[in-house]
Amino acid sequence: MPEVSGWDVSRAIKEVKPDIPVLMITGWTIELDDEQKKIVDGIITKPFSRDSISSVIANVFPNSQGVQGKKGNGRKGVVTIS
């Protein structure tokens, strides 16, 4: 996104609906500062494994069932990787 950064998108989401969890995927190793923690709920760094993405999702969505092991399960809001 050359005109808008992921941080800008995250900030805009949180301004409109602060309770929506925002996960960011990046190729950079990153430590969130206090300002970034207000707009991003979790960071997934590439390359990632099923276990690492499942861990981030479990931290952000503690009541979820985690990552499903198949694609196309038809359930909205559930992240799937195979």
N, C-alpha and C positions, 0 to 999 in steps of 0.2 A: 504494500500500500504506500506508494510514494508520497502522497499528499497527507496522509493521516497515519499516525503511529498506533500500534496496539495499545499503548498507554492512553492515547487520546480517546480511542474507542471505549476502553475500560472506564475511563473517567466519565464519558458521556452516559454510559449505561448506568453507572452508580448515581449520577445526578438525577436521572429519570426514575430509577427504581433501585434504591440502595440495597434492598434485600435480595436481589438477584446475584447468585454466586458467579464470579468471573474467574475462569481458569485461563492461564496464558501458556502457550507452548512456545519455546524458544530454543535456539541453538547455542545461546550464551549461558555461561554459568553466572548466576545472579543471586545476590543477597538483597532482599527487599528492605528499603528504608521505611521509616514510619509513614511517609506520604504515600508510597507505593502500596503499603499494606492496607490502606484505606480503599484502594480501587481494584486490587487484585486479591482474590481469596486463595489462589494456589498457582504454583508454577510447575510446569512439566518441562524438563529439559531433554533435548534430543541428544543422542538417541535414547529412547525410553523402552522399557520392557513392560510386559503386561503387569508384572508385580509393582513396578514403580508408578505406573499410571493408576492402578487400582488403589495404591496407598494414598495418592493425592486426592482421588475422588472420595475415598472413605473419610479422609480428614475434613473435606469440604461438605460432604453429604453424609453425616454420621448415621442416618437412618436408611441409607440406600442399601441395595443388595450388591453393590460393587459392579465390577466390569463383567459383562456377560461374555461367554466364550464363543458366541456365534454372531454372525451378522444378520440383520433383517429380522429382529424379533418382534417388530411392530409396536414396541412400547416407546412412547414419547418420553424424552428426558433421560433415557438410559443409554450410556455410552457402550458401544460394542466394539471389540477388536477380536480378530481371530488369528 
